[in-house]
Amino acid sequence: MDKFNQVQRAIAGTPTSDGDGVRLTRLIGTHLLPELDPFLLLDHFGSDQATDYIGGFPAHPHRGFETLTYMLQGKMRHQDSVGNDGVIEDGGIQWMTAGSGIIHSEMPEQTEGMLSGFQLWVNLPADAKMTTPKYQENTAAEIPLEQHDNGTSIKVIAGQTAQGTHGIVDNNYVDPNYWDINLPAGEQFKDCLNPEHNAFIYLYEGQLIVGNSQSIDAGVLAVLTPAETLLLEATEDSRFILVSGQPLHEPVERAVPFVMNTRAQLQQAFQDYQAGTFINQEA
């Protein structure tokens, strides 16, 4: 095993649209990277043109996985079939466990003329596919912020850094890390990732050297090799999300918006939804 994580694969995002014509860039969930166990999808949405997203994501169902929505700038209004409604504000997050079934809508809004953020889909293990739906939702002020002497800042949304900063999101299924890192030009960032977990970096501003060799530019997702130490250096002011999690090593049968383990379970999800018995089912 290498001492430092290296770039195993470097993938540029694929422009696409979802919901009611919302334009976005898809990093995970394409033919280039269908999934990275336990991660099923990663979208980066961002625009100063309201027509790119004004239709939002009207009511749609989910079963069998979790989503993390992280708003860099802008707001996301949400409402669902189990009585929840609210707004994810600038810099805030929402971790939604769809579990046995939920129908929800998400409607984006600009802040100061801009909308930007991410949505990550995380698989649930077989024994938790039909768990009760729930939310964890937090404002920007509630997310722990770790500051380094060299000007580096880390928003620790999930997981724990080497310095002991613990994220706001609890998830015992895949023990994820989800950090938003701001690394000044010419500075290095060092930390540790579990070498048994799958990990990636998505650089959305700047330029980075990963390990001690490969450079990646903004708009690139880098799947990392396992290693003892993560070492990154910014050749210009850079912002990126660092995500890792324990792979489930389970069969995946998916047809958006459901992710199950067998074809029969997938068919049952569609039948339940069409019959109006989709939510509040027991495992």
Kinemage of the C-alpha trace (Angstrom):
@kinemage 1
@onewidth
@group {chain A} dominant
@subgroup {mainchain}
@vectorlist {calphas} color= white
{ca met a 1} P 0.000 0.000 0.000
{ca asp a 2} L 1.256 3.495 -0.854
{ca lys a 3} L 2.077 5.847 1.988
{ca phe a 4} L -0.152 8.540 0.450
{ca asn a 5} L -3.539 8.292 -1.268
{ca gln a 6} L -3.134 8.642 -5.029
{ca val a 7} L -5.610 9.267 -7.839
{ca gln a 8} L -7.069 5.953 -8.969
{ca arg a 9} L -9.456 7.548 -11.473
{ca ala a 10} L -10.088 11.163 -12.487
{ca ile a 11} L -13.574 11.865 -13.845
{ca ala a 12} L -15.029 15.050 -15.282
{ca gly a 13} L -18.676 15.682 -14.574
{ca thr a 14} L -21.448 15.055 -17.090
{ca pro a 15} L -23.891 17.935 -17.710
{ca thr a 16} L -27.479 16.729 -17.413
{ca ser a 17} L -30.867 17.745 -16.052
{ca asp a 18} L -33.193 16.275 -13.465
{ca gly a 19} L -36.486 17.052 -11.798
{ca asp a 20} L -38.393 19.690 -13.775
{ca gly a 21} L -35.479 20.558 -16.047
{ca val a 22} L -32.950 21.490 -13.346
{ca arg a 23} L -29.520 21.744 -14.948
{ca leu a 24} L -26.685 20.140 -13.007
{ca thr a 25} L -23.405 18.262 -13.292
{ca arg a 26} L -23.456 14.562 -12.395
{ca leu a 27} L -20.215 13.083 -11.009
{ca ile a 28} L -21.384 9.701 -9.700
{ca gly a 29} L -24.267 7.887 -11.350
{ca thr a 30} L -23.108 8.075 -14.980
{ca his a 31} L -21.665 5.501 -17.376
{ca leu a 32} L -18.198 6.756 -16.375
{ca leu a 33} L -18.786 6.023 -12.683
{ca pro a 34} L -22.134 4.269 -12.081
{ca glu a 35} L -21.459 4.031 -8.345
{ca leu a 36} L -18.672 4.007 -5.786
{ca asp a 37} L -19.974 1.698 -3.068
{ca pro a 38} L -21.701 2.893 -0.882
{ca phe a 39} L -22.190 6.100 -2.900
{ca leu a 40} L -24.828 5.937 -5.630
{ca leu a 41} L -24.939 9.466 -7.017
{ca leu a 42} L -23.297 12.864 -6.652
{ca asp a 43} L -24.736 15.970 -8.300
{ca his a 44} L -23.280 19.481 -8.303
{ca phe a 45} L -25.857 22.131 -9.082
{ca gly a 46} L -25.019 25.783 -9.479
{ca ser a 47} L -26.155 28.725 -11.577
{ca asp a 48} L -26.898 32.427 -11.514
{ca gln a 49} L -29.676 31.870 -14.053
{ca ala a 50} L -33.028 31.103 -12.446
{ca thr a 51} L -34.242 29.380 -15.612
{ca asp a 52} L -31.650 26.633 -14.982
{ca tyr a 53} L -33.495 25.388 -11.897
{ca ile a 54} L -36.752 27.285 -11.358
{ca gly a 55} L -38.862 24.146 -11.938
{ca gly a 56} L -37.150 22.425 -9.027
{ca phe a 57} L -37.871 18.840 -8.050
{ca pro a 58} L -41.656 18.333 -7.767
{ca ala a 59} L -43.029 15.566 -5.535
{ca his a 60} L -41.258 12.250 -6.157
{ca pro a 61} L -40.745 9.037 -4.152
{ca his a 62} L -37.617 7.381 -2.713
{ca arg a 63} L -36.968 4.054 -0.986
{ca gly a 64} L -33.891 2.163 0.184
{ca phe a 65} L -31.186 4.832 0.509
{ca glu a 66} L -30.219 8.179 2.047
{ca thr a 67} L -29.492 11.623 0.617
{ca leu a 68} L -27.277 14.450 1.819
{ca thr a 69} L -28.085 17.894 0.452
{ca tyr a 70} L -25.464 20.570 1.127
{ca met a 71} L -26.184 24.156 0.109
{ca leu a 72} L -23.105 26.255 -0.591
{ca gln a 73} L -25.253 29.234 -1.550
{ca gly a 74} L -28.984 29.534 -1.959
{ca lys a 75} L -31.915 27.759 -0.341
{ca met a 76} L -33.829 24.511 -0.824
{ca arg a 77} L -37.451 24.389 0.315
{ca his a 78} L -38.656 20.879 1.045
{ca gln a 79} L -41.915 19.181 1.956
{ca asp a 80} L -42.773 15.492 2.303
{ca ser a 81} L -45.416 12.843 2.848
{ca val a 82} L -44.642 12.291 6.525
{ca gly a 83} L -45.320 15.878 7.583
{ca asn a 84} L -41.913 17.513 7.354
{ca asp a 85} L -41.330 20.868 5.696
{ca gly a 86} L -38.659 23.518 5.954
{ca val a 87} L -35.830 25.349 4.239
{ca ile a 88} L -32.164 24.407 3.955
{ca glu a 89} L -30.403 27.789 4.136
{ca asp a 90} L -27.028 28.957 2.820
{ca gly a 91} L -24.290 26.638 4.082
{ca gly a 92} L -26.782 24.259 5.689
{ca ile a 93} L -27.253 20.523 5.255
{ca gln a 94} L -29.974 17.910 5.309
{ca trp a 95} L -29.354 14.176 5.687
{ca met a 96} L -32.561 12.366 4.720
{ca thr a 97} L -33.072 8.666 5.338
{ca ala a 98} L -35.725 7.606 2.831
{ca gly a 99} L -35.821 4.089 4.272
{ca ser a 100} L -39.139 2.313 3.699
{ca gly a 101} L -40.490 5.151 1.625
{ca ile a 102} L -40.993 8.881 1.400
{ca ile a 103} L -42.497 11.249 -1.152
{ca his a 104} L -40.955 14.702 -1.114
{ca ser a 105} L -40.405 17.838 -3.147
{ca glu a 106} L -37.403 20.173 -3.278
{ca met a 107} L -37.663 23.703 -4.654
{ca pro a 108} L -34.444 25.747 -4.996
{ca glu a 109} L -34.099 29.511 -4.535
{ca gln a 110} L -31.252 31.932 -5.197
{ca thr a 111} L -29.411 33.903 -2.544
{ca glu a 112} L -27.965 37.165 -3.897
{ca gly a 113} L -28.538 35.903 -7.417
{ca met a 114} L -26.788 32.532 -7.002
{ca leu a 115} L -27.626 28.917 -6.300
{ca ser a 116} L -24.929 26.307 -5.629
{ca gly a 117} L -24.711 23.016 -3.786
{ca phe a 118} L -24.424 19.244 -3.836
{ca gln a 119} L -26.605 16.204 -3.410
{ca leu a 120} L -25.057 12.848 -2.500
{ca trp a 121} L -26.954 9.541 -2.460
{ca val a 122} L -25.746 6.935 0.033
{ca asn a 123} L -26.894 3.323 -0.041
{ca leu a 124} L -28.516 1.605 2.929
{ca pro a 125} L -27.563 -1.965 3.923
{ca ala a 126} L -30.081 -4.734 3.295
{ca asp a 127} L -31.221 -4.891 6.920
{ca ala a 128} L -31.980 -1.142 6.957
{ca lys a 129} L -33.678 -0.710 3.572
{ca met a 130} L -37.113 -0.516 5.222
{ca thr a 131} L -36.164 1.566 8.230
{ca thr a 132} L -38.456 4.424 9.296
{ca pro a 133} L -37.830 7.625 7.291
{ca lys a 134} L -36.099 10.442 9.183
{ca tyr a 135} L -34.157 13.667 8.788
{ca gln a 136} L -31.079 15.310 10.232
{ca glu a 137} L -31.065 18.989 9.295
{ca asn a 138} L -28.558 21.609 10.432
{ca thr a 139} L -27.727 25.240 9.761
{ca ala a 140} L -24.291 26.463 8.683
{ca ala a 141} L -23.629 27.752 12.207
{ca glu a 142} L -24.220 24.278 13.667
{ca ile a 143} L -21.654 22.531 11.452
{ca pro a 144} L -18.268 22.186 13.243
{ca leu a 145} L -15.492 24.258 11.646
{ca glu a 146} L -11.846 23.260 12.094
{ca gln a 147} L -9.226 25.970 11.501
{ca his a 148} L -5.537 25.295 10.836
{ca asp a 149} L -2.640 27.701 11.348
{ca asn a 150} L -1.876 27.727 7.612
{ca gly a 151} L -5.322 29.167 6.804
{ca thr a 152} L -6.998 25.866 5.990
{ca ser a 153} L -10.609 25.539 7.122
{ca ile a 154} L -12.697 22.347 7.232
{ca lys a 155} L -16.457 22.149 7.604
{ca val a 156} L -16.885 18.713 9.172
{ca ile a 157} L -20.342 17.595 8.094
{ca ala a 158} L -19.798 13.900 8.863
{ca gly a 159} L -16.963 11.800 10.271
{ca gln a 160} L -13.988 12.849 12.350
{ca thr a 161} L -10.693 14.535 11.464
{ca ala a 162} L -7.262 13.578 12.823
{ca gln a 163} L -7.493 16.584 15.153
{ca gly a 164} L -10.688 15.158 16.654
{ca thr a 165} L -13.321 17.456 15.165
{ca his a 166} L -16.515 15.396 14.901
{ca gly a 167} L -19.160 16.056 12.253
{ca ile a 168} L -22.759 17.040 12.894
{ca val a 169} L -24.280 14.087 10.990
{ca asp a 170} L -24.545 10.680 12.641
{ca asn a 171} L -24.557 7.613 10.389
{ca asn a 172} L -23.686 4.176 11.710
{ca tyr a 173} L -24.413 2.327 8.474
{ca val a 174} L -21.345 3.346 6.434
{ca asp a 175} L -19.429 5.625 8.879
{ca pro a 176} L -18.987 8.390 6.286
{ca asn a 177} L -16.644 11.328 6.203
{ca tyr a 178} L -17.971 14.419 4.428
{ca trp a 179} L -15.715 17.467 4.697
{ca asp a 180} L -15.801 20.759 2.801
{ca ile a 181} L -12.210 22.013 2.747
{ca asn a 182} L -10.830 25.452 1.888
{ca leu a 183} L -7.073 25.172 1.204
{ca pro a 184} L -5.053 28.335 0.422
{ca ala a 185} L -2.590 28.413 -2.465
{ca gly a 186} L 0.808 26.903 -1.635
{ca glu a 187} L -0.433 25.128 1.502
{ca gln a 188} L -0.730 21.433 2.306
{ca phe a 189} L -3.477 19.443 3.975
{ca lys a 190} L -2.787 16.159 5.781
{ca asp a 191} L -5.216 13.767 7.428
{ca cys a 192} L -6.091 10.078 7.608
{ca leu a 193} L -8.783 8.004 5.925
{ca asn a 194} L -9.758 4.435 6.692
{ca pro a 195} L -7.942 2.416 4.002
{ca glu a 196} L -10.847 -0.075 3.918
{ca his a 197} L -13.277 2.673 2.866
{ca asn a 198} L -13.895 4.045 -0.607
{ca ala a 199} L -12.977 7.719 -0.889
{ca phe a 200} L -13.071 10.559 -3.366
{ca ile a 201} L -12.350 14.253 -3.729
{ca tyr a 202} L -14.446 16.605 -5.811
{ca leu a 203} L -12.602 19.838 -6.540
{ca tyr a 204} L -15.022 22.629 -7.304
{ca glu a 205} L -12.580 25.556 -7.166
{ca gly a 206} L -8.823 25.794 -7.775
{ca gln a 207} L -6.179 23.157 -8.441
{ca leu a 208} L -4.746 20.376 -6.253
{ca ile a 209} L -1.824 17.975 -6.209
{ca val a 210} L -2.950 14.645 -4.771
{ca gly a 211} L -0.382 12.534 -2.935
{ca asn a 212} L 2.967 13.605 -4.266
{ca ser a 213} L 2.308 13.546 -7.990
{ca gln a 214} L -0.993 13.973 -9.845
{ca ser a 215} L -2.629 17.347 -10.336
{ca ile a 216} L -6.385 17.769 -10.708
{ca asp a 217} L -8.338 20.816 -11.872
{ca ala a 218} L -11.695 22.252 -10.854
{ca gly a 219} L -14.640 20.171 -12.025
{ca val a 220} L -12.829 16.845 -11.571
{ca leu a 221} L -13.758 14.034 -9.187
{ca ala a 222} L -10.741 11.975 -8.094
{ca val a 223} L -11.349 8.454 -6.784
{ca leu a 224} L -8.561 7.748 -4.285
{ca thr a 225} L -6.437 4.670 -3.748
{ca pro a 226} L -6.263 3.299 -0.181
{ca ala a 227} L -3.312 4.550 1.853
{ca glu a 228} L -2.116 5.449 5.336
{ca thr a 229} L -2.115 9.232 4.829
{ca leu a 230} L -4.005 11.760 2.749
{ca leu a 231} L -1.700 14.514 1.467
{ca leu a 232} L -2.991 17.374 -0.681
{ca glu a 233} L -1.333 20.578 -1.858
{ca ala a 234} L -3.102 23.555 -3.405
{ca thr a 235} L -1.360 25.208 -6.342
{ca glu a 236} L -4.025 27.935 -6.162
{ca asp a 237} L -6.770 28.757 -3.674
{ca ser a 238} L -8.916 25.623 -3.677
{ca arg a 239} L -12.231 24.333 -2.343
{ca phe a 240} L -13.253 20.695 -2.446
{ca ile a 241} L -15.376 18.108 -0.737
{ca leu a 242} L -13.699 14.996 0.631
{ca val a 243} L -16.021 12.015 1.040
{ca ser a 244} L -15.384 8.457 2.201
{ca gly a 245} L -17.438 5.554 3.491
{ca gln a 246} L -17.496 1.849 4.216
{ca pro a 247} L -18.521 -0.218 1.172
{ca leu a 248} L -21.499 -2.503 1.726
{ca his a 249} L -20.516 -5.230 -0.779
{ca glu a 250} L -24.177 -6.009 -1.418
{ca pro a 251} L -26.120 -6.454 -4.666
{ca val a 252} L -27.735 -3.270 -5.973
{ca glu a 253} L -30.944 -3.203 -7.970
{ca arg a 254} L -31.865 0.377 -8.785
{ca ala a 255} L -34.390 2.180 -10.886
{ca val a 256} L -34.547 5.808 -9.930
{ca pro a 257} L -36.004 6.597 -7.466
{ca phe a 258} L -35.684 3.235 -5.677
{ca val a 259} L -32.534 1.337 -4.643
{ca met a 260} L -33.001 -2.219 -3.372
{ca asn a 261} L -31.070 -5.518 -3.257
{ca thr a 262} L -33.240 -7.687 -5.517
{ca arg a 263} L -35.383 -7.258 -8.610
{ca ala a 264} L -38.410 -8.500 -6.645
{ca gln a 265} L -37.903 -5.794 -3.994
{ca leu a 266} L -37.626 -3.183 -6.711
{ca gln a 267} L -40.850 -4.340 -8.345
{ca gln a 268} L -42.558 -4.306 -4.938
{ca ala a 269} L -41.511 -0.682 -4.416
{ca phe a 270} L -43.160 0.328 -7.702
{ca gln a 271} L -46.280 -1.673 -6.851
{ca asp a 272} L -46.527 -0.109 -3.386
{ca tyr a 273} L -46.160 3.381 -4.826
{ca gln a 274} L -48.763 2.802 -7.550
{ca ala a 275} L -51.171 1.255 -5.018
{ca gly a 276} L -50.864 4.172 -2.619
{ca thr a 277} L -49.420 1.982 0.156
{ca phe a 278} L -45.875 3.261 -0.302
{ca ile a 279} L -45.091 4.947 3.017
{ca asn a 280} L -45.200 3.841 6.645
{ca gln a 281} L -44.573 0.190 5.830
{ca glu a 282} L -42.905 -2.140 8.275
{ca ala a 283} L -39.748 -4.047 7.414
